[in-house]
Amino acid sequence: MTNPALPSGSIGPRIVACLALLVLSCTLYCPAEEKQVATRKPPAAGEIKSAMQRGVDFLITSQNKDGSWGSARNTKGLNIFAPVPGAHHAFRAAVTSLCLSSLIETNAEEGNAKAKAAIRRAEEWMLTNLGSVRRATGDAIYNVWGHSYGIAALVLMHEKTGNASRKARIKKVIEHQIKMLEKYESVDGGWGYYDFRYQAKQPSSSSISFTNATALVALKDAAKIGINVPDRLVKRAVASIKRQRKPDFSYAYGEYLKLRPMAGINRPGGSLGRSQACNIALRYWGDEKVTDQVLDTWLDRLWARNGWLSIGRKRPIPHESWFAVAGYFFYYGHYYAALCLEDLKDSKNAAHHGGQLAAIIVPLQEKDGSWWDYPLYSYHRPYGTAFALMTLQRCLPQED
């Protein structure tokens, strides 16, 4: 006799089996077990470089005529909340910044006239348009992504030019972007990308852990080239991330969830795409608790539990996957993992993790040379490709 509480036929047992698997997967983390996960043979340097070249070619051919990347033209049945036009100004600024950063970091312009021209167009677009990016509406604050990734790209532009007047111009734009981060800082410290509370002049948004991390990494880049970064701005963002940190270095999605530490989205599987960014941001700003062991553990965890991020990849609805993982965490999380491995003191261990990251990223390249993880108008292929390129750049074996 079938259980009346379950669907008839074979579906019921499948549901029970899936639930059992989910419960088993939610058990406490055991580093020793994850160390035993079989490693995949990392791709050779030549294979990585070939994939990267195809990615660079995709970015060159997909660049808009004005030098930017992405648009609002490609829609689907369910589109992410994006009030026009401001939300798309923010998306385009963030995505263009990422694409430009990836072309500079991978030295794409060396021996490639088309890449050099693409970089030049993108740089001029940035210097002309980034300063006008603002909050779209009282509740949509996507511009914080544009400010953060804009700073990171501008720093790379500053470093590669030898022209003193151009350096000065770039520096002014960076300083303006930092002022924008000050202007749109949450009253709680740090940044959120929605304000569903009061929509005040200074956002009353819940501070989001990985948004804070993104901004803090960019601000550290700015500080390295001598830009003044307000101490109060950094301290408040760091404090916010720490309030969201659990003992195992999982991080709550946002401060509004910090009192629900065992909710799926806040568990290790849900934090896979955030912990890497939060760990490296805190480490950059002097948190001694984020040791090499912490970075190593979470890099192992990212490899062993990569399926949780993979299940969410390319799903059209945010947070519909296990542990409320959204597709757009996939390449984001792997990029910040690459920053973590880059910061490891043990070069042999870093090379091991780099090989594993490359083994994840390279096979996922699309036929057109792009990588993407979440359908977002026409922004997803450029930003996914940019993240993948910057990840693979850090996975290349070091030459003796």
WOPESUL-V309359 format. One record per backbone hydrogen bond with DSSP energy under -0.5 kcal/mol. NH is the residue of the N-H (numbers start at 1). CO is the residue of the C=O. If there is no record, write none. Layout:
nh->NH co->CO
nh->NH co->CO
This chain:
nh->4 co->2
nh->6 co->3
nh->11 co->8
nh->12 co->7
nh->14 co->10
nh->15 co->11
nh->16 co->12
nh->17 co->13
nh->18 co->14
nh->19 co->15
nh->20 co->16
nh->21 co->17
nh->22 co->18
nh->23 co->19
nh->24 co->20
nh->25 co->21
nh->26 co->22
nh->27 co->24
nh->33 co->30
nh->34 co->30
nh->35 co->31
nh->36 co->32
nh->36 co->33
nh->37 co->34
nh->48 co->44
nh->49 co->45
nh->50 co->46
nh->51 co->47
nh->52 co->48
nh->53 co->49
nh->54 co->50
nh->55 co->51
nh->56 co->52
nh->57 co->53
nh->58 co->54
nh->59 co->55
nh->60 co->56
nh->61 co->57
nh->62 co->58
nh->63 co->59
nh->63 co->60
nh->64 co->68
nh->67 co->64
nh->75 co->73
nh->79 co->77
nh->87 co->83
nh->88 co->85
nh->89 co->85
nh->90 co->86
nh->91 co->87
nh->92 co->88
nh->93 co->89
nh->94 co->90
nh->95 co->91
nh->96 co->92
nh->97 co->93
nh->98 co->94
nh->99 co->95
nh->100 co->96
nh->101 co->97
nh->102 co->98
nh->103 co->99
nh->104 co->100
nh->105 co->101
nh->106 co->102
nh->107 co->104
nh->108 co->103
nh->110 co->107
nh->111 co->109
nh->112 co->109
nh->116 co->112
nh->117 co->113
nh->118 co->114
nh->119 co->115
nh->120 co->116
nh->121 co->117
nh->122 co->118
nh->123 co->119
nh->124 co->120
nh->125 co->121
nh->126 co->122
nh->127 co->123
nh->128 co->124
nh->129 co->125
nh->130 co->126
nh->132 co->129
nh->133 co->130
nh->136 co->140
nh->137 co->140
nh->141 co->139
nh->141 co->193
nh->144 co->141
nh->145 co->142
nh->146 co->142
nh->147 co->143
nh->148 co->144
nh->149 co->145
nh->150 co->146
nh->151 co->147
nh->152 co->148
nh->153 co->149
nh->154 co->150
nh->155 co->151
nh->156 co->152
nh->157 co->153
nh->158 co->154
nh->159 co->155
nh->160 co->156
nh->161 co->157
nh->164 co->162
nh->167 co->163
nh->168 co->164
nh->169 co->165
nh->170 co->166
nh->171 co->167
nh->172 co->168
nh->173 co->169
nh->174 co->170
nh->175 co->171
nh->176 co->172
nh->177 co->173
nh->178 co->174
nh->179 co->175
nh->180 co->176
nh->181 co->177
nh->182 co->178
nh->183 co->179
nh->184 co->180
nh->185 co->182
nh->186 co->190
nh->187 co->203
nh->189 co->186
nh->195 co->139
nh->203 co->201
nh->208 co->191
nh->209 co->253
nh->210 co->253
nh->212 co->208
nh->213 co->209
nh->214 co->210
nh->215 co->211
nh->216 co->212
nh->217 co->213
nh->218 co->214
nh->219 co->215
nh->220 co->216
nh->221 co->217
nh->222 co->218
nh->223 co->219
nh->224 co->220
nh->225 co->221
nh->225 co->222
nh->226 co->223
nh->227 co->222
nh->229 co->227
nh->230 co->228
nh->234 co->230
nh->235 co->231
nh->236 co->232
nh->237 co->233
nh->238 co->234
nh->239 co->235
nh->240 co->236
nh->241 co->237
nh->242 co->238
nh->243 co->239
nh->244 co->240
nh->244 co->241
nh->245 co->242
nh->246 co->250
nh->249 co->246
nh->252 co->244
nh->255 co->207
nh->257 co->254
nh->258 co->255
nh->260 co->257
nh->263 co->260
nh->266 co->263
nh->267 co->263
nh->267 co->264
nh->270 co->264
nh->270 co->267
nh->271 co->267
nh->272 co->268
nh->274 co->271
nh->275 co->271
nh->276 co->272
nh->278 co->274
nh->279 co->275
nh->280 co->276
nh->281 co->277
nh->282 co->278
nh->283 co->279
nh->284 co->280
nh->285 co->281
nh->286 co->283
nh->287 co->282
nh->288 co->286
nh->290 co->287
nh->291 co->289
nh->295 co->291
nh->296 co->292
nh->297 co->293
nh->298 co->294
nh->299 co->295
nh->300 co->296
nh->301 co->297
nh->302 co->298
nh->303 co->299
nh->304 co->300
nh->305 co->301
nh->306 co->303
nh->308 co->305
nh->309 co->305
nh->309 co->306
nh->310 co->306
nh->311 co->307
nh->312 co->308
nh->313 co->309
nh->313 co->310
nh->314 co->373
nh->315 co->312
nh->318 co->316
nh->320 co->317
nh->321 co->325
nh->324 co->321
nh->325 co->322
nh->329 co->326
nh->330 co->327
nh->333 co->329
nh->334 co->330
nh->335 co->331
nh->336 co->332
nh->337 co->333
nh->338 co->334
nh->339 co->335
nh->340 co->336
nh->341 co->337
nh->342 co->338
nh->343 co->339
nh->343 co->340
nh->344 co->340
nh->344 co->341
nh->347 co->345
nh->350 co->346
nh->351 co->347
nh->352 co->348
nh->353 co->349
nh->354 co->350
nh->355 co->351
nh->356 co->352
nh->357 co->353
nh->358 co->354
nh->359 co->355
nh->360 co->356
nh->360 co->357
nh->361 co->357
nh->362 co->358
nh->364 co->361
nh->365 co->362
nh->366 co->370
nh->369 co->366
nh->371 co->381
nh->376 co->374
nh->378 co->71
nh->379 co->376
nh->380 co->376
nh->383 co->379
nh->384 co->380
nh->385 co->381
nh->386 co->382
nh->387 co->383
nh->388 co->384
nh->389 co->385
nh->390 co->386
nh->391 co->387
nh->392 co->388
nh->393 co->389
nh->394 co->390
nh->394 co->391
nh->395 co->392
nh->396 co->392
